[in-house]
Amino acid sequence: MIWWRTVYFLCLVCIIGLLASCAGPYNAAGPDAPFSRGPTFSAQQPNGPTNSINLFLVQKENNPLTRSPAQLEPVSANISFSPDKMLFSYEIPLVITIKSATPLSSNYEIIASLNGVNIAHQAKTVITDRQVLSLYFDSTYFQKKLDYTFTVFFRNTSREPWSHAVLEEVPCSLSAQDSFYFPEYRSGKYAVLSYVELMSRRNNLNPSLVYGLINQESSFNPKAFSPDMAVGLTQMTIRAARQVAMAGPGWPVYEDLESLPFIEGKFLIETGQIHDDMDWRLRPEKSIEGGIAYLRYLSTFWSKYLDNLPVVSSTRVIDREKSMCNLVLASYNLGPSRLKNILSKENPESQQTEWNKIRPYLRAIKTDSFQTSRGHYEKTPLSL
């Protein structure tokens, strides 16, 4: 019977180990957070019904002076976040600073609502001034595949109105000329990163966004090759290369690559038997130029599409900059014709499925873009 007890004990240990290994990374809501749910509350939800197409096409108020009655109430506190945007797949501390308009009372109230669940009790509260307090979360982790709403409410006394602030997702702009800081772990890629900035600014594109795109597509591997037969830093397919009309002696394309099995093509590229003299997509500078040319092509494509859209309503219009960013990045991954077909479908469930598939890709690029534009990294000087 001793052997039976030994087997039972080992099985029990294995089961406990498996259960422990299923726990996700620590986040602001704790290990039992309702991450499987969608958002249940948001202070900035637009009025009226929404539909799936608005996931790609972002709306904004037509009249910036329009405010809800709650927004007209006096503000009793200023609430800020650090980092000030929702970063995805980064396990980092989150600090919420609340500056009350009056000295803190003994009855102040704080609600940190993550998907409708108050998580304020999970933070360390520190009062640094008679009117200032901070909430410190040791670590937060927002997953790219899931929906989140994170709103913080504060009032100093029960007689005061609630002040609130929303932790928003990172912004996205194709054309913003943001600062561009090189990540330290890319120290061996300074020449390539300098060329990314140079060509992006010459073409009126946001260099941080182009960085995020390349990082997501190839992780800056010039010999990257995907099962979709996309090649190089910017993962250009032959179809994409043809759409940007790259041709001539300096732009050769190895046409036979598409007819090879993926494993064979990958081997030939990695061993140098197919090289940058045979296919421009394998040359870093050419790949950057071709990728940027394709982004400009997609910008023109979607600009015409947005021009022909009807007005949403008298009070709400399409946010062109944010919508363009979503459409261009999504179609870089899916292809413009396929994305246009998705948008034309009347089946909301089908659109939602496609959005759920592409959203992690968009969030990864936007988060990388945000990080490289906010001074988190140092870079070598660049002469334009």
Residue pairs with C-beta under 8 A, 6 or more apart in sequence:
23 31
24 31
24 35
24 141
24 143
25 91
25 139
25 141
26 91
26 138
26 139
26 141
27 33
27 35
27 139
27 140
27 141
27 142
28 94
28 112
28 114
28 119
28 122
28 123
28 137
28 139
28 140
28 141
28 150
29 35
29 114
29 115
29 117
29 119
29 122
30 119
30 122
33 114
33 115
33 117
33 119
34 115
34 116
34 117
35 115
35 143
35 146
36 146
37 115
38 115
38 147
39 115
39 116
39 147
39 148
39 149
40 115
40 116
40 149
41 113
41 115
41 116
41 149
41 151
42 149
42 151
42 166
43 151
43 164
43 166
44 166
44 168
46 59
46 316
47 68
51 348
52 348
52 349
52 351
52 352
52 355
53 343
53 351
55 351
55 352
55 355
55 359
56 323
56 326
56 327
56 330
56 339
56 343
56 355
57 309
57 318
57 323
57 326
57 327
57 343
58 318
58 319
58 322
58 323
58 326
59 312
59 316
59 317
59 318
59 319
60 316
60 317
60 318
60 319
61 315
61 316
62 313
62 314
62 315
62 316
62 317
63 315
66 315
73 161
74 161
75 101
75 161
75 163
76 100
76 101
76 102
76 154
76 155
76 156
76 160
76 161
76 162
76 163
77 98
77 99
77 100
77 101
77 154
77 155
77 156
77 163
78 98
78 99
78 163
79 96
79 97
79 98
79 99
79 152
79 154
79 163
79 164
79 165
80 96
80 97
80 99
80 165
81 94
81 95
81 96
81 97
81 152
81 165
81 167
82 94
82 95
82 96
82 97
83 92
83 94
84 167
85 167
85 168
85 169
85 170
85 171
85 370
86 142
86 148
86 150
86 167
86 168
86 169
86 170
87 142
87 170
87 367
87 370
87 371
88 142
88 143
88 144
88 170
88 360
88 363
88 364
88 367
89 141
89 142
89 143
89 144
89 363
89 364
89 367
90 141
90 142
90 367
91 139
91 140
91 141
92 139
92 140
93 136
93 137
93 138
93 139
93 140
94 136
94 137
94 139
94 140
95 134
95 135
95 136
95 137
96 112
96 123
96 134
96 135
96 137
96 152
97 132
97 133
97 134
98 110
98 132
98 133
98 134
98 135
98 152
98 154
99 131
99 132
100 108
100 131
100 132
100 133
100 154
100 156
101 131
101 156
102 131
102 156
103 130
103 131
104 127
104 130
104 131
104 133
104 156
105 156
105 157
107 156
107 157
107 158
108 133
108 154
108 155
108 156
108 157
109 153
109 154
109 155
109 158
110 120
110 125
110 135
110 152
110 153
110 154
111 118
111 120
111 152
111 153
111 154
112 118
112 119
112 120
112 123
112 135
112 150
112 151
112 152
113 119
113 149
113 150
113 151
113 152
113 153
114 148
114 149
114 150
115 147
115 148
115 149
115 150
116 149
120 135
122 137
123 135
123 136
123 137
124 135
124 136
124 138
125 133
125 134
125 135
125 136
126 133
126 134
126 136
127 133
128 134
135 152
142 148
144 359
144 360
144 363
144 364
145 356
145 359
145 360
149 166
150 166
150 167
151 164
151 165
151 166
151 167
152 164
152 165
152 167
153 162
153 163
153 164
154 162
154 163
154 164
155 161
155 162
155 163
169 363
169 366
170 363
170 366
170 367
170 369
170 370
171 322
171 366
171 370
172 209
172 322
172 325
172 326
172 329
172 362
172 366
172 369
173 206
173 209
173 321
173 322
173 325
174 205
174 206
174 209
174 295
174 299
174 321
174 324
174 325
174 328
175 204
175 205
175 206
175 321
176 206
176 209
177 201
177 204
177 206
177 207
178 206
178 207
178 208
178 373
179 208
179 373
179 374
179 375
180 197
180 207
180 208
180 211
180 372
180 373
180 379
181 372
181 373
181 374
181 375
181 376
181 377
181 378
181 379
182 189
182 190
182 193
182 372
182 377
182 378
182 379
182 380
183 371
183 372
183 376
183 377
184 377
184 378
186 193
186 220
189 220
190 379
190 380
192 220
192 233
192 284
192 288
193 211
193 379
194 380
194 382
195 284
195 285
195 288
196 207
196 210
196 211
196 214
196 288
197 207
197 382
198 382
198 384
199 210
199 288
199 289
199 292
200 206
200 207
200 209
200 210
200 292
201 207
201 384
202 384
203 292
203 293
203 295
203 296
205 292
205 295
205 296
206 369
206 373
208 368
208 369
208 370
208 372
208 373
209 325
209 365
209 366
209 369
210 288
210 291
210 292
210 295
211 368
211 369
211 372
212 364
212 365
212 366
212 367
212 368
212 369
212 372
213 234
213 291
213 295
213 329
213 332
213 365
214 220
214 233
214 234
214 288
214 291
215 365
215 368
216 361
216 364
216 365
216 368
217 224
217 230
217 233
217 234
217 235
218 224
218 232
218 233
218 234
218 235
220 233
221 233
222 232
222 233
222 282
222 283
222 284
222 287
223 232
223 269
223 270
223 282
224 230
224 231
224 232
224 233
224 235
225 231
225 262
225 265
225 266
225 269
225 270
226 235
227 262
228 237
229 237
229 238
229 257
229 258
229 262
229 265
230 236
230 237
230 240
231 237
231 257
231 269
231 279
231 281
231 282
231 287
232 281
232 282
232 283
232 284
232 286
232 287
232 290
233 284
233 287
233 288
233 291
234 281
234 287
234 288
234 290
234 291
234 292
234 294
235 291
236 281
236 287
236 290
236 291
236 294
238 253
238 255
238 257
238 258
239 335
240 290
240 294
241 251
241 253
241 281
241 290
243 294
243 297
244 290
244 293
244 294
244 296
244 297
246 280
246 290
246 293
250 280
250 286
251 280
251 286
251 290
252 277
252 278
252 279
252 280
253 279
253 280
253 281
254 274
254 278
254 279
257 265
257 274
257 279
260 268
265 274
268 274
269 282
274 282
275 282
276 282
276 283
276 286
280 286
280 287
280 290
281 287
281 290
294 332
295 328
295 332
298 327
298 328
298 331
298 332
298 336
299 324
299 328
301 331
301 336
302 324
302 327
302 328
302 331
302 336
303 324
305 327
305 340
306 318
306 320
306 323
306 324
306 327
309 318
311 317
312 318
325 366
326 362
327 339
329 361
329 362
329 365
330 339
330 358
330 361
330 362
331 338
331 339
331 340
333 358
333 361
334 342
334 358
342 350
342 351
342 354
343 351
345 351
371 377
